[in-house]
Amino acid sequence: MQPADGRVILFILIGLAVFALGRRFQTMLLTRQVWKQSARQVTARKVTAHNAARSMIGITLFAIFVVWLVLNLNRVM
């Protein structure tokens, strides 16, 4: 009876090891997916920030032009 008991314990240990490895693999896959999504979000946020900065520069230049135009029109009139 001892060899059968040993095999049962061996199968239980192998099952636990395979389960633990499977959980590690699943965690690795989920971590990789989250990392990819974060990288995409960083890229998208960077593009959005550059577009916002470009818009702010354009609006500032337009405002400076309008102020310059008003000051020159006041001198003429």
LOTIMAR-387318 format. One line per field, with one value per residue (C-alpha): residue number from 1; residue in one letter; chain; x negated, y negated, z. Coordinates in pm, 1 decimal, always signed. Layout:
% residues N
vovo NUM/...;
tiza A/...;
finu A/...;
east X/...;
north Y/...;
up Z/...;
END
This chain:
% residues 77
vovo 1/2/3/4/5/6/7/8/9/10/11/12/13/14/15/16/17/18/19/20/21/22/23/24/25/26/27/28/29/30/31/32/33/34/35/36/37/38/39/40/41/42/43/44/45/46/47/48/49/50/51/52/53/54/55/56/57/58/59/60/61/62/63/64/65/66/67/68/69/70/71/72/73/74/75/76/77;
tiza M/Q/P/A/D/G/R/V/I/L/F/I/L/I/G/L/A/V/F/A/L/G/R/R/F/Q/T/M/L/L/T/R/Q/V/W/K/Q/S/A/R/Q/V/T/A/R/K/V/T/A/H/N/A/A/R/S/M/I/G/I/T/L/F/A/I/F/V/V/W/L/V/L/N/L/N/R/V/M;
finu A/A/A/A/A/A/A/A/A/A/A/A/A/A/A/A/A/A/A/A/A/A/A/A/A/A/A/A/A/A/A/A/A/A/A/A/A/A/A/A/A/A/A/A/A/A/A/A/A/A/A/A/A/A/A/A/A/A/A/A/A/A/A/A/A/A/A/A/A/A/A/A/A/A/A/A/A;
east +0.0/-288.7/-370.3/-10.1/-9.4/-337.6/-196.1/+110.9/-105.9/-328.6/-24.4/+102.7/-237.2/-258.2/+96.5/+10.0/-308.5/-122.3/+148.3/-111.9/-291.5/+38.6/+123.5/-222.1/-177.4/+168.5/+36.2/-247.8/-5.3/+223.4/-71.9/-195.8/+147.7/+174.4/-176.7/-89.0/+228.5/+34.8/-225.3/+50.2/+211.0/-119.5/-170.2/+184.4/+146.1/-185.1/-27.4/+264.8/+28.9/-171.3/+147.6/+267.8/-65.7/-55.0/+299.2/+197.0/-95.0/+135.9/+395.7/+123.6/-15.5/+334.7/+400.8/+70.8/+163.8/+506.0/+351.8/+94.1/+369.4/+580.3/+285.3/+197.9/+558.7/+574.2/+265.3/+410.2/+747.9;
north +0.0/-237.0/-285.5/-388.3/-640.5/-781.6/-820.4/-1002.2/-1245.3/-1288.5/-1365.6/-1614.9/-1788.7/-1795.8/-1938.3/-2211.5/-2296.3/-2316.4/-2531.1/-2768.9/-2795.9/-2860.7/-3141.5/-3296.7/-3277.0/-3432.8/-3716.1/-3774.1/-3796.6/-4039.7/-4254.9/-4266.6/-4370.5/-4647.7/-4767.4/-4783.6/-4980.1/-5219.5/-5273.1/-5354.6/-5596.8/-5772.5/-5815.3/-5946.5/-6186.8/-6310.7/-6386.3/-6560.3/-6770.5/-6875.8/-6970.2/-7172.0/-7353.8/-7429.8/-7567.9/-7783.8/-7928.0/-8001.2/-8171.4/-8375.2/-8491.5/-8580.8/-8778.0/-8964.8/-9049.9/-9179.8/-9394.4/-9531.0/-9603.7/-9787.4/-9995.6/-10092.8/-10179.1/-10401.4/-10590.1/-10639.9/-10765.0;
up +0.0/+46.5/-325.8/-402.0/-115.4/-242.7/-593.9/-462.9/-269.5/-577.0/-796.4/-539.0/-529.0/-910.1/-924.9/-675.6/-866.8/-1198.9/-1037.1/-890.5/-1225.9/-1402.3/-1162.3/-1211.7/-1589.5/-1569.5/-1351.1/-1597.0/-1889.9/-1706.6/-1602.3/-1961.1/-2090.5/-1829.6/-1918.7/-2290.1/-2215.8/-1992.6/-2264.9/-2515.2/-2271.1/-2209.0/-2583.3/-2627.7/-2335.2/-2471.5/-2810.6/-2640.6/-2429.2/-2736.9/-2921.1/-2620.5/-2597.0/-2968.4/-2932.2/-2636.4/-2833.8/-3128.0/-2909.8/-2737.7/-3071.8/-3190.2/-2868.9/-2906.6/-3266.1/-3159.7/-2882.9/-3129.3/-3380.5/-3121.5/-3004.2/-3361.2/-3445.4/-3135.9/-3254.5/-3602.1/-3479.9;
END
